[in-house]
Amino acid sequence: MESDTEHGKNMTFLERFSYIIKKLGGNGVAAEICGRSATSLVRYKRGHDIPFEVAYKLSEAAGVGIDWLANGDGEPEPKESEYRITAEIVEECAEAFLLYLKKDGSSLSPKDTAQVIALLCEVYEEQGRINVSFIERLMRLRGKIN
């Protein structure tokens, strides 16, 4: 039996694109994700030019590597150990932390700030949200360590 990667190499781009749409639950769901109409997706699957942003949004939503979609390279599914942290998650974590710093009157070096935001993103990925009390506990712990 061939692997998913080998299967991807034997598929055309349009077959891989259709695979992603099917994985997401069909044209209606995929259209909502990428902000296009279901009719547009049918046209794309028939060979009309697919805007990069559409292909990217759908591959991200399906958890499929963009390299796999584009040319069949790599793995069609992320490995379990890979993080699926999006720009939106980073932005939400950064906003929450910077708001905390502003209210608390605290400041950190850019490097420390980045490390805290990275940790918050990992927690967000596991819990699906940012809890302000977690930030407060983290900063209290930081004060005990320094």
C-alpha positions in Angstrom: 0.0 0.0 0.0 1.4 3.4 -0.9 1.8 6.2 1.6 -0.1 9.4 1.6 3.0 11.2 0.4 3.3 8.8 -2.5 -0.4 9.1 -3.2 0.0 12.9 -3.3 2.8 12.6 -5.9 0.5 10.5 -8.1 -2.3 13.0 -7.8 -2.7 16.2 -9.9 -2.9 19.5 -8.2 -6.7 19.6 -8.8 -7.1 16.2 -7.2 -5.2 17.3 -4.2 -7.3 20.5 -4.1 -10.5 18.4 -4.3 -9.1 16.1 -1.5 -8.8 19.2 0.8 -12.3 20.4 0.0 -13.7 16.9 0.7 -11.7 16.7 4.0 -13.2 20.0 5.1 -16.7 18.7 4.5 -17.5 19.8 1.0 -17.9 23.0 -1.1 -20.2 24.8 1.3 -17.9 24.5 4.3 -14.8 25.2 2.2 -16.4 28.2 0.6 -17.2 29.7 4.0 -13.6 29.1 5.2 -12.0 30.9 2.2 -14.6 33.6 1.8 -15.7 32.5 -1.7 -18.9 31.0 -3.1 -19.4 27.3 -3.5 -19.8 28.0 -7.2 -16.3 29.5 -7.3 -14.9 26.3 -5.7 -16.6 24.2 -8.3 -14.9 26.4 -11.0 -11.6 26.0 -9.3 -12.0 22.2 -9.2 -12.7 22.3 -12.9 -9.4 24.1 -13.6 -10.0 27.8 -13.2 -7.1 29.7 -11.6 -7.1 29.3 -7.9 -5.9 32.4 -6.0 -3.1 31.6 -3.6 -5.0 33.0 -0.6 -7.8 30.5 -1.3 -5.4 27.5 -1.6 -3.5 28.6 1.5 -6.6 29.2 3.7 -8.1 25.8 2.7 -4.8 23.9 3.3 -4.4 25.5 6.7 -8.0 24.8 7.7 -7.6 21.2 6.6 -4.3 20.8 8.3 -2.7 19.9 5.0 0.8 21.1 4.1 0.9 23.8 1.4 3.9 22.1 -0.2 1.8 18.9 -0.5 -1.1 20.8 -2.1 1.2 22.6 -4.5 3.3 19.7 -5.8 2.7 16.6 -3.8 5.9 17.1 -1.7 6.0 16.5 2.0 3.3 15.1 4.1 -0.4 15.8 3.5 -1.1 15.8 7.2 1.0 17.5 9.9 2.8 15.2 12.3 1.2 15.1 15.7 4.2 16.9 17.2 3.8 19.9 14.9 2.1 23.0 16.3 -0.8 24.5 14.5 -0.4 28.0 15.9 -1.7 30.6 13.5 -1.0 34.3 13.2 -4.3 35.0 14.9 -3.3 33.0 18.0 0.0 34.8 18.2 -1.8 38.1 17.9 -4.3 37.2 20.6 -1.6 36.0 22.9 0.6 39.1 22.3 -2.3 41.5 22.8 -3.3 39.8 26.1 0.2 39.8 27.4 1.0 43.4 26.4 -2.3 44.5 27.9 -1.3 42.8 31.2 2.2 44.5 31.1 0.5 47.9 30.5 -2.0 47.4 33.4 0.7 46.1 35.7 3.3 48.7 34.8 5.8 46.0 34.1 8.2 45.7 31.2 10.4 42.9 29.8 13.1 42.8 27.3 12.0 41.9 23.7 13.6 38.5 24.1 11.7 37.7 27.4 8.5 39.1 25.9 8.8 36.8 22.9 9.5 33.8 25.1 6.4 34.5 27.2 4.3 35.0 24.1 5.6 31.7 22.7 4.7 30.0 26.0 1.2 31.6 25.9 0.7 30.3 22.4 1.5 26.8 23.4 -0.9 27.0 26.3 -3.5 28.5 24.0 -3.1 25.6 21.6 -3.7 23.1 24.4 -6.6 24.9 26.1 -8.1 26.9 23.2 -7.9 30.2 25.1 -5.8 32.6 27.1 -6.5 32.8 30.8 -5.4 36.1 32.3 -4.9 34.4 35.7 -2.3 32.2 34.0 -0.4 35.3 32.9 -0.5 36.7 36.4 0.7 33.4 37.9 3.5 33.2 35.3 4.7 36.7 36.1 4.6 36.1 39.8 6.7 33.0 39.2 9.1 35.0 37.0 9.5 37.5 39.9 10.5 34.6 42.3 13.0 33.2 39.8 14.8 36.5 39.1 
